Amino acid sequence: MKVNQDSTLEEILKHPEGRRVLAKYGVPCLGCAMASMEIQYLKIGDVAQKYGLDLEKILEELNQDAE
């Protein structure tokens, strides 16, 4: 699976390294009770923009094994 800015957190968490990479970059939604109800709708691009995270690095790391 190729991860892009429109991938949802739910999709990314199915990725073998998804949880580790998101935690590494400080994605706050992993521990948020409200996010657990919306995780299928939250897109990594939107989350990264809202929290000032480096989307390019997150996507690069998640996709390094997909190439």
DACORHU-V333895 format. One line per field, one symbol per residue. ss: DSSP state (@ for helix, = for strand, . for the rest). phi: phi as a letter, one per 20 degrees, with the letter a starting at -180 (. if undefined). burial: 1 if it has 9 or more other C-alpha atoms within 8 Angstrom, else 0. A space follows every 50 residues. Layout:
# DACORHU-V333895
ss->???
phi->???
burial->???
This chain:
# DACORHU-V333895
ss->.......=@@@@@@...@@@@@@@...@@@@.@@@@@@....=@@@@@@@ @...@@@@@@@@@....
phi->.eecfefefgfffffgdgfffffgemffffdeffffedgfdfefffffff dmeeggfffgffefefe
burial->00101011111110100110111010100100001100110111111110 00101001100110000
